[in-house]
């Protein structure tokens, strides 16, 4: 076995050539090579004298190379070298049996890779040595859901695979791997194929598969590329033995992937791969409740969809094996492991990451960015960009588990109207159903539900209802069409014996639809259509779709087999794959539940979206944004939950699900007035804004007049910004941009932004700084370097004093504002990159405009249908040199896929050289309905003598805070 200390790309660098001589590179020849023999040609024998002279000369040469290499290494930035621990010497066993090398103690703690990752096990020296691994006790012991420094870790020469051949292909390279020594997990796959695909200049794909037997692969659509990248921004180096891949950024030499730092495992039910990270700054890896910036101090994140209220250190509703990492120079890259099996993702302070999966294949992508926004766009090129939401989805939503009747629901809506508080959508939780049966409603307590929905429609409002996947099997035959028809079509999940698997959810005993079956989608569609004829709902809320089960597995339990009890079980809440879900061995159309459990919510969303344009799902998986939005689950009415909603929202934006929010004021428990006011202010800036609670009343009308007014003002502020928000979603849809944006995305060279998750941006220009602590009338926010304007510099009330300009925007008509001004500092904040204390009375959320922006707004009203018909008010925040730009996407708000159908208007605004221009870059009938009523310019340093609009002199107002 070869020590890891020898495995550097400089020593073994196969840049596409085969390992043998040029005339020995065919697959046929390579199959004949004895893998135990050297792959390089053997030199001729020579005399002892010649050998000694040669050896002496070689030692001198090697010493010189070592000396030069050391000098070079000392002058090379750490990020440009393969990131790995210092390699200790390997101890030899005197009697041929395995003994722990003394050099194990030389491996730094940060670089110890866990050889005994099983949870709930106190590892002894004997257990560790049975795996031929180093054993050193540490004061940091393993705790539930989180690892300390491992006591049992791999030796430097731990056996792995050997690369025995590599050849060029049309798309990149393909290699053969062989393992000559068994591991401690059963059913090792001894021969593997590694395929390296140079798909795009900024995208690399690697697949490691079993060439002898087809294994399960995730059934989502990804690009099939036919042409190799012509100018890739990365290089790929191969290490022969033990096998390793090293991927570097060509421009800087930064190592983005180095799998040689720990052994590769590839058994039937255990796959493991480790790689170094270029920095400790890593994001993504949902769904977990944590800070936006993940902790790399021995932090293991488990992925397996689970129904559990959000809590730290456990697997939650969704699975997203994607991360974004910042490099030392402000560049960024992304990594996506396309695998849906249960997994642990272990972070350690080296920094390094280890993937442990219990099935499927190793299929991963690397995205080179180089900026964070580009990384996300490249990731979404693979999994799919989010859908453009229907316009009313961006309004304010109300829901409660416990309205108890249609009359009570209706009264809440009427109270909102009477108080002039905007509301676009009313929801109902499961209490609207007849005994919690899907596709029914309680004809006694909710007898007025059809009329309620019709009344909402008359007032330009909409209705969303909940559906759970569990279908009751306990109704009288012929009385419940969803189950009877489902049985007839054979669309339910079966147990390992082929019988319908029975679990338990809200209606009692239930069967679970198999959404991997296309026939189930048709059955689901028919159910939605039949119910819509009774209650004309507008959107669907799909809940409990991990799928959740009140039993562990089924009514009859689960068999005792390798699918239910794999050799390695990740750190799943409950300790088993079946915990509060269906049996892992259950049979579905395309595979066992063992493989596709975490895809259940995605497949249900895909079936639901076919009928309704607005879907919110609890369980999610990569590509979910194409079909639904998401909310952050059953949170609690606590200040901590308010604060943690921001990192959750930011994480899902980088995971390609921008239509995201948390239950405003909290779902579980009783809120306080102050908490609900602050949460409504923050929730007004969730991309998906819904107040949802269990039993207690917490809609804005339930509080004091002062609190009610503060909440109303926050929601009105959201509605006034709807044109900007709608445009941000357009860019998310066509370009993969974020809507709620982490500060580091816009300021990647400012490391102070890397850990910020108490503030965020809308797009590039609006900085939101909410109050997240009780009893505070101020908030401290970080302002990156530049010029920032208080959005509230000019209040909405004072806008009536400004100039009213009616402008028709068409392709032939360009609007020009000419400002004859000299600029000087106004009511603004110039930051060098610093924290600033801001006043935050209870009726205000701090909102700041970034210099150089043009933000389209409208006069708000109680529904978006009314608001969106109002003229525009443009807010221009000038840079120091008088520049600004912005845009507007506009369509009829109801037609789906208007961008794809070419039924939209797109307008671009620019300000330069004292001239503002609005230009219709894409024309449509909708553009003729847009008028600009007023324009505010922030940062006009002196009052101008005059302003002309389309060559006509116009009146204006200049405020002493340097706003026109």
N, C-alpha and C positions, 0 to 999 in steps of 0.2 A: 504493500500500500504506500501511496505517495503522501508525504506530509503536505499540509496546506501551505507551509511556508514556501514551497517551491512554485506555487501556482499563481503566477502573475502573468498578465497579458504580455509583458515585455519578454518573458521566457517562452511562452507558448502562445503564439498569435497566428491563428489560421485565418487569414484574410480572404477566405473563399476558396483557396486551393485545397486539394485533398491532402490527407495525412501521409499518403504514400508518394512515391515518385510519380511524375506526370504520366508515365505509361502504366501505372498501377492504380488508377483512380476509378475504375469502373466498379459498379455494384457487385458484379460477379466475382471480380478479384477480391474485393473486400470481404465477401462472405467466406472466402477460403483462408483468410488470415486467422491464425490462432490468437484469440484475444489475450492470452497470457504472454505472448511473445511481443517484443518491441515492434512498434509499427514503423519505425524509421529504419532505413537500410543499415545492415551491419558492416562495420569497417573490417579491413583485412587484419590478420594477426601480424605482430611485429616482434622484434627481439626485445629482451629485457632492457638492454642499454637504451635502445631507441625509446622504449616505453618510459624509462626513468627520465630521460631528457625531455621527452614530450610532456610528461607529468609535471616536471619542474617548471617548464615554460608556461604550461597551462595555469599553474598556481600563481605565477607572477602576473599573467594576463588577468586572471580572475580577480587578484587583489587590486590591480589597477582599475578594473571595471567597477569593483565594489567601492573603491575610494571615490571615483568620479560619480558613481550613482548616489553615494551618500551626500556628496556636495550638491548634486542636482536636486536630490530629494529635500534637502534642507532649504533650498531656495524656491521650491515649488509650492504653490498654495495647496492646502490640504484637500480642497474640493476637487482638484484635478487628478488626484490619484485614486486608485480603487480603494474604497473606504472599507477597512478591515482591521481586526485587532492585531497587535504585535504577535507574530507567530513563534511560540516557544518550540524548543527542541522536543522531539518525541523520545520518550523513555523506551528502552528495550527490556523485554522480559527475559531473565536469565535461563528459565527452564522451558520456554516456549509457550507458556500459558499467559493469559492476559493479566497484567498488573497495571495499577494506576501509575501513569508516568509522573515523576516528580514535577515535571514542567506544567502539569495541570494548574498548579498554584500561580504560575506566571501569566495565566490568561486573565486579563482585567475583568472585574465583575460585570462591567457594562457590555462585554463581548461574550458572555457565557450564554450559549443557546441551549434552551431547556431540552434535556434528553428524557425527562419524565413529566410531560405536561398534563397528565391526567388530574382532574380535579378531585378534591376530597381525599387525597392520598398523602400520608406522611412518608416521605421517601427515606428508606434506610440505605446504608452503604451497600449492603448485600443486594438489595433490589437494583440499585444503580449499577453496580459492577456486573450484575447479570446482563445488563445491556451494553457492557464494555465502555462505560462512560466515566468521566471524572466525577468525584464526589467530594465536595467541600461544604461543610455546614456554614450557613450564613445567619447572621442575627435577624435578617429579614425573612420571615417565613411566609409561605403562601397563605393568603386569606381568600375568602369567598369572592369570586369574580375578579380578583386582582392578584397578580403574582408579585412576589419579591424576587430578589436575586436567586436564581435556581441553585439548589444544592447539587443537582445532578445535571451535568452538561457534557456536550460532546468533546471528545479528545480532538487534538489537531489533525489526526490522521484517520478520523472516523470513515469507514468505507462508504462509498457512494457509487455513482455511475461513472463509466469511462466513455468518452467520446471516441468511437472507433472509426468513424468516417464522416466526412462532410463534403457535400457537392453543391455546385451552383444549380439553381433552378430559374425559371422565367421570372419568379416573384421574389427570389432571395436565395435561401440556402436550406438544405435539408441534411440532417445528420442522424447517425445511429448511435444509441446509447446502450451499454451493457452493464449489468450489475453481476459481480462474481461472488458476492457474499450476502447472505440473507440478513434481513433486519429483524427486529423484535415484533413487527406486526405481520399477521398472516397474509398469505397470497401476494407476495411481492411479484411485481411484473418485471421480469429480468431484462427484457429487450424493449426499448422505447424508440420512438421517432421524434426528433425535434425539428420543427419547421419554423423558419424565420422568414416572415413576410414583410418586405419593404413596401407597405401599402401606399403611403403618402410621404411627402417630404418631411412632415411633422407627425407621422403616425407609423409606429412599428407594431406588428403583431407577432406573437410567439405562441405556437401550439405544441404541446408535448403529449403524445398520444401512444396508445398501444397499437402497433401496426398489425398485430395478429388477431385482435378481437375488438369489435366496435363497442365503445363505451358511451354512456349517456352524455349528451351535450345539450346545453340550454337552448330551448326552442324559441328564441326571439330573433327577429330579423336583424342582421348586421350586413354591412356592405360586402359584396363579393367583388374584389378588385382583380382586374385582368392584366394590368400593366404595372410594372415595377416603378417605384419612385425614381425620378431622374436625378434629383439633387437632394438626397436626404440630409437632414440636419443632425444626424446621429451616426455613430460608428458602432459596429458590433464585433466584439472580440470573443473568441472561444477558448476555453481552457479544457485541455484534454482529460487529465486525470488528477483528482476527481473532477468531473464535468462541472463547468461553470460558464455563465454568460456575463459579459460586462458590456453595458451600453453607456456610451458617453455622448455628451453634447459636443458636436464638432467645433462650434464657435469658441467654447471656453474650456473644453476638456473635462467638464464636471461629470462625475460618474453618477448616473441616474439609476443604474441597476448593476448589482454585483452579487450573483448567486453563489459565488465560490466561498463565501464566509461561513457556510454551514452545509451539511450534507443534504442532498435531495432524496426525498422518499416518494415512492410511487407504488403503493400496494392497492389492492382492490378497494379497500375501504379506509385508506389513509394516504393522503397526499400532503407533502410538506415541502415548502420552499421558503428560503430566507433571502433577504437582500438588504444591503446597507441603504441608508437614506443620506442625502447630501446635507440635511439639516434636521433640527428637531421640529420644524414647522410643518405640520401635517394636518389636513382637514378632510372632512367627508366621512366615509366609513359608517354610514347610517344603517339602522336607526338606533341611536343611543341618546340618552339624556346626559349631556356633558357640556363643557365649554366648546365653543366653535373650534378653538385650537386644541387638539388632542394632547393629552399628557403622555409622554414617552417613558415615564418612569415605571417600567414593568406593568404596563396597562394592557390587559387582554380584553378585546371586544368580541363578543359572541354574536353570530348572525344565524337566526332561525326565527321566522315570524311567530310572534307570541302575543296573545291577549293579556296585557298587564298594564295597569296605570303607569304612566311615565315615572321611572325611578332610575337612579344611577346604577351602574355596574350590572346591568342585565340586558338581555336581548329584548327588543321591543317589537312593534308591529310590522316593520318593514326590513328589507335586506338590500343593502347597496354597497357591494364590495368595490368601491371606487375611492381613491384618495387623490388630493391635490397637495403638492409639496413645494414649498419655496426653497430656492437655492440661495447661496450666500451673496449673490450679486443682484438679487431682485428678480431674476428669472424664475419661471415656474414650470413644472411638468405635472402630468397626471398619470395614474396607473389604474387600470380596470381589470379585475379578475372576473372573467365571464364564467361564473360557477354558481349554481343555486343550491348546492347541498349544504347541510349544516357545517359551520366552520367557526374556528377561532382565528382572530387576527391579533397577534401579539406584538406590542410595541415595547422596545427597550432602549435605554439611554445611549447606546453606542454612537449614533442612533441607528436602529435597524428595525425591520419588520419581518415577521414570520407568518406565513399563511398555512393553516392546517385545515384540510377539508376531508370529508369522509365519503367522497364519491366524485363522479364526473371525470373531467380531465383538467389539465393545466392549460388554460387558454387565456392569455392576457395581452393587453394593449398598453403601449406607452405613448403618451401625447406630449409633444415637445413645446407646445405653446408658441412663443416663449413667455408671454405674459399670462397672468391668471385667467383673464377673460377668454383668451384664445384657447387655453387648455379646455375650458368648459365647452366652448363651441366645437372643438375637435372631438371631445367625448360624446357630445350630442349628435355629431355626424354619424357616430356608430350606433347608438341606442335609439336615436330619434328625438327630434326637437318637440317641445311641448305644443299642444294645440292652442289656437287662439280662442280665448274664452268668449262666450256670448256676453254682450255688454252688461246685462243686469247682474251677472255673476260678480262684478266688481263693486256692487252696492253693499249696503249694510244688511246683514242677515240676523234674524232672531229665531231662537229655538229654546225649548225646554222639555226635559223629560219629566212630565208631570202636569201638563196643562189640564189633563183629565177630561176635557170636553171640547167640542168644536166651539161652543159659546165662549168659553174662557179664552181660547186661542183668538177668536174674533175680537173679544174685548181688548186684548193686548194690542192688536193691530189698530183698533179704533183710538185707543189712548195715544199711541204713537202719532197718529194723524192729528188728533186734537191738539197735541203739543207741538206740532210742526217739526217733528224729529224725522229725519230721512229714514226710510226703510224701503228696500226693494224686494226682499224675500222673506216669507214666513215659512218656518219648518215645523214638522211634527216628528217626535221620537216614537218609540214603539207603542205608546199608549193610545195612538189612533187606531191600532189594529183590533180586530176581533180575536181576543184570546191570543194575541201575539202571532197570529197567522199571517204570513206574507200574502200580499195581493187581496187583502180584505180590509174593511174598516168597520169599527164598532157602530152599528146602526142605531144604538140607543144613545150612548154618550156623545158620539160624533155623528149624529144624524144630519147635522147641518154642514158637514165637511164639503160636499159638492158645491153648495151655495157659497161657502166661505171662499173656495178657490175661484169661483166665478166673480165674486166681489173683488178679490185681489186683482183679477185681470181687468175689471172695469176701472180700477184705479192705477193701472199700469204697474202693478206689482205681480209677484210670482210665488209659486208654491213648490216646496221640495219635501219629499217624504223619505223615511228610512226604510231600507230593506236589509234583512239578514239572510245569509245563504241557507240556513237550516230550514228544511221543509217538513212540516209535521207529517208523521206516518200514522197518527193515532185517530184520525177522523173516520167517520163511517164511510164505507166504500160508496163511491159515487157522489159524495158530498163536498169533496175538496179537489177541484180540478188540477191544481198544480202537482199534487202527489200522484193522483190517479194517472194523469197524462205522462208524468215523469216515469212512472213504472212501465207504462205501455211502451215508451220510447227507449227505456233502458239507459237513462242518462245520469243515474246516481253513482257515487263512488261505491265500489264493492270492497268487501274484506278479502283476505287472502284465500278464502274458500270460494269466492265468486258470488257470495250473497251480498245483498245491499247492506252496507255498514250503517248501523244505527247508533247515533249519539244523542246528546241532550242539549238543547239550548232553551230560549225563552218559552216557546210553545210546548215544551216537554220533549218527548222522544222525536227525533228528527232524522231524516236522510239528508245527505249533502250532494248538491249538484256537482257533476264533474265538468268544470269549465274548460278542461283540456279537450273535450269532445265537441266538435262542431255542431252535433245534433242538440247539445245542451244550449248553445247560443240561440238556436231557432226556438226551442221550447221557452227559454227565458224571454225572448222577444215577444212571443205570443202571450205570455203572462203579463208583461208590461202593457201590451196593446189592449188586452181585455180589461185590465184595471183602469187604464186611462179613459176608457169609455164611461166609467163610473165616476172617477175623480180625475179631472184633466190637469194632472200635475205637470210641472215644468222641468224638474230635475230630480235626480236620485242620489240618495246618500247610502252608500253600501258600507255596512258596518259588520263587525264580528267575522271578518273574512280572512283570518289567518290560515285556516278557519278555526274559530273558537268552539270549544266543546266543553260542557260541564263535566263530562267523563274524561278519564285518561284513556284515550284510544277509542273505546266503543262500549256499548252496553254489555257486550260479551268479552270485554278485555281484548288483548292482542296476543298473537302467538309468541312463543319464546324462540326467536330465530335471530340470524345475524343482522337482519334489517332493523329489528326492534332493539337489539343489543349489540351494536357494532363494537369492534375492538377498541375504538376510541370514541368517546362521546364529548363533544364540545361543552362548554360551560353553560348549558341551557338551564333556564329557570325551571325547576322541578326535577332536573337531573336526568330526564329521559326524553327521547324524541316525541313520545306520545303525550307528554304532559299537557293537559288541557287542549288537546287537538285530536285528530284522528290517528289511527295506527299508521306508523311508517310503512308497514307492509301492505297497506290498502292498495287496491288496484285502480288505476285510472287509465284513460284511453291511451295516453302516449307513454306512460311509465308508471312506476310505483310512486306512492306518495313520498317515499324516502327521498326521491330525487326532485320532485316538483312542489313540495309543500309550500315553499316561500314564493311560488309563482301564483298561488291561488287568488290573491287579491288583484293582481295584474290581469289574469284571465277573466275574472268576473267583471272588472272595469271595462275590458275590451268588449264583452258581451253586452254590457249596459249602455255604453256610449253609442252603440249602433242605433239605439232607439231615442235616447235623450241627449241633447248637446251639453248638459251640465251634470257632471258626476263628481262626487267627493268620496274618496275611498280611505279606509283606515290602513289596510295593509298595502304595501307598495313594493315595487321591484324596478330595476332599470328599464326604461322606456315607458314607465307609467304616465309620465307627463303627456304623452300622446293621447291618452284616454281619460285622464281624470286629474283632479287636484287632490289635496290631502290636508287633513288637520292633525294636530299634534297629539290627539288622543285625550283620554280622560284625566285631565289635569285637576289641580285642586285650587281652591280660592285662597291662595297664599302668595305673599310677596315673592317668595323664591320661585314659584311657578311663573309669575309675571316676568321675572328676569330671565329664566331659562328659556322662555319662548323665543327670545331673539336668536341665540345660537341655533335653535331648532329651525327657525325660519331661514336663516342664512345657509345652513347645511343643505336644506332641501332645494334652495335656489341653485347651489352648485351641483346638485344631483339631478337637475333637469326637471324639477317640479316646482315652478315658480308660483303656482296658485296654491298658496300655503298660508296657514294661520293657526293660532291656538284659540281655544274657547275663551272668549273675552270675559273677564271677571271670574273665571274658573268654573269648572264643571262640578267637582265634588266639594261639599261643605258650604258654609255660608260666607259670602263676601261681606266686606265693610264698604261704607260709602266712599271713603277715601281710596281704597284699593280699586273699587269699580270705576271711579272717575279716572284714576291714572291708567288703568288697563284699557278703558275706552279710548283714551288719548293715544296710547301706543297702538291699540287695535285698529284705529283709523288708518294706520300705515302698514298693517298686515296686507299683503296682496289679496288674501281671502279674509274677509272681516265678518266674523260671526260671534254673537253673544249666545252662549249655550250653557245651560246649567241643569242640575238635577234637583227637581222639586221646588227649590226656593225661587222666589221672585227676584230678578236682578236686571230686568230691562230698565232703560233710562227713566221711564215714568215712575218707577217704584221708589225713587229717592226724593230728597228735598229739592225745592225749587232751584237753589244754587247749584247743586250737583247735577240736576237735570239740564240746566242751562250749559254747564261746562261740557257735559257729554254731547249735547246738541251741537255746540260750537265745534267740537272735535270732528263729529260726523259731517257737518257742513263743510269743514275744511277739506275733508277727503273728497266730497262731492265736487268741490270747486276745482280740485286737481285731477278730476277724471280724464280730461283730454290727454294730460301727460301720462297718467297711469295706463291708459288704453294704448298709447304709443309705445310705452315700455314693453307691454305684452306683445305687441306686434314684432318688436325686435327680438324678443325671446323666441317667438314662433318661427321667424325666418332666419335668424342668425345665431340662436342659442345663447343670447345674453341673459344676464340675471336681471330681475326686477328689484328685489331687495338685495342690495349689493354690499358685501363687506368692504370696509375702508381700504384694506390692503389691495383690493382689485384696482383701485384708482391710484393708489400710492405705493406701488410694489417696492420702491426704493427707500421707503420709510419704515424701518423695522418696528417702530413704535406702534404701527397700525396692525401688526401681525396677530396680536392677541386681543384686539378690541372686538367685543361682542355685546357691549352695552349701548352701542350706537350703530347706525347703518345708514346707507344711502338709498334713495330711490334712483335707480339708474346711475348717472354720473354726477347729478347736480344738486339734489336735495338731501341735506344732512339732517337726520332725525336724532334728537338727544332727549330721550324720555326720562322721567323720574321713576325710579325703580325701588325706592326705599320709603318706608312709612315715615310720615311726619316731616318730610323735607319740602322746603319752599325754594330750594336751589338745587342745581345739579352740576356736576363737574363733567365737562366733555373735552375730548381731544380734538384739536383742529389742526390738520396737516398744513404744511407750509402753503401759504397763498392768501388770497383775499376772499373773505366770506361776508355775506350780507344777511342780516336778520330778516327772515321772510315777513315778519310782522311789522317791518319798518313803516309800511303804509297799511293801515287797517282796512278791512273791507268796507267799513262805513265811510271812509274818506274817499273811496274810489268814485263816488258819485260826483265829486268836485272836479274830477279829471276830464279831459277832453273826450268827447264821444266821436268816434270816427267809424263810419260804416263803409266797409270795403268788400267788394265782390271779387273772389279769388278764382280766376279761370286761367287756362293755359295762355290765353292771349293777354292777360292782364297781370302786370307785376306791380306790387305795392311798394313804394319807396318812401321811407322817412328820412329826411335830411336834417341832421342836427348840426347847427353852427355853434359848437361849444368848445370850450377848453376844459379838460377834466382835472378835478382835484378830489382828494379823499372825502367820502361822504359818511353816512351812518353805516359804518362797516367795521370789520374786524380783520386786521392784518396779523397773520400768525406766522411764526417761524417754525411751527411744529411744536405745539405746547398744549397743556391742559389749562382750561379756563373755566372759572366758576360762573354759572349763568343763573339769573333769577328765574324761578319757576313757580309762580303762584298756582293755586289749584285749578285755575281756569285756563292754563296755558301749557302747551307742549312746545319745546324749543325746536325751531325749524330754521335752517340756514341755507342760503343759496350760494353755491360755488360760483366764483367769478367765471365769466365767459359763457353764460347760459341764457337760453331763451325758453321760458316755460309757458306753454299755453294753458290757460285756466278758463273757467266759466262761472257765471253767477249760479250758485247752487240752489237746488230745490229739494222737495221731499222724495222725489224718485229720479233716477238717472234718465228716465225717458223724458221728463220735463227739463232737467238740467241740460241734457245734451242738445236741446233745441235752442239754447241761449247763445247769444254772441260770445265771441272769445274776448278774453282780456289777456294780453301778453305781458309777461314779467321778464324784463331784460336785466341781467346782472352783468355789468360791464367789467372787463378785465382792466388792469392798470393801463394797458395800451388801447383801450376802447373797443375791444373785440368781443363778440358773443355769437353763439349759434344754437339752433334748436330745431325741432321738427314736430310734425303732427301727422299721425295716421288717422284716417277717418273713413268710416263706411256706414251702412244703414243700421248697424248694431244687431241685426237679426239674422241676416243671411250668413250661412256657414261658409267657410273657406273663401272669403271674398278676395283674399290675396291671390289664391290659386285660380280663381275665376275672373281675375282682372276687374273686380267691381269695387274699387276703392280709390280714395284720393290720398296723395302724399305731398305734403308741403314742407318746404325747407326755409328756415329763417336764418339770416346772417346780418351781423352788424360789423361794419368796418369803415374807417375813414368818415365817421360821422353820418353814415348812411345805413339805414336798415332796409333790407330787401326781403320780401316773402315771395317765393317762387313755387308754383305748382309743378312738381317734378313728375307726378302721375295724375292725370286728369280723370275725373268721373263726375257723374251727375251730382254726387254728394258734395263736391267742391263748390257747387253753385249755391249751396245753402249755408255756407260758412261765411260769417262776417266777423270782422274785428271791431269791437266797440271801443275799447280803450287799450292803451299801452302805457306801462310804467317802466321807466329806465332808472335803475339803481346805479349810483356811482357817477352821476353827472356833476363834475366838480365846480362848475360855475353856471349860473343861469344863462341860457342862450338868449340871443336877441330875438330870434324868431325860429319857427319850425314850419317846414312845408311838407304837405302830404299830397303826393301826386301833382306836384308843381303848384299847389294851392296853399297859401299861407293859412295856418290853423292856430287856434287858441290853445293854450296849455297852462298848466299850473306847475310852478317850481316850489318844492318844499325845502325847508331849511335843513332837512337831513339829506339833501343832495339827491332827491328823487324827483323826476319829472313824471 
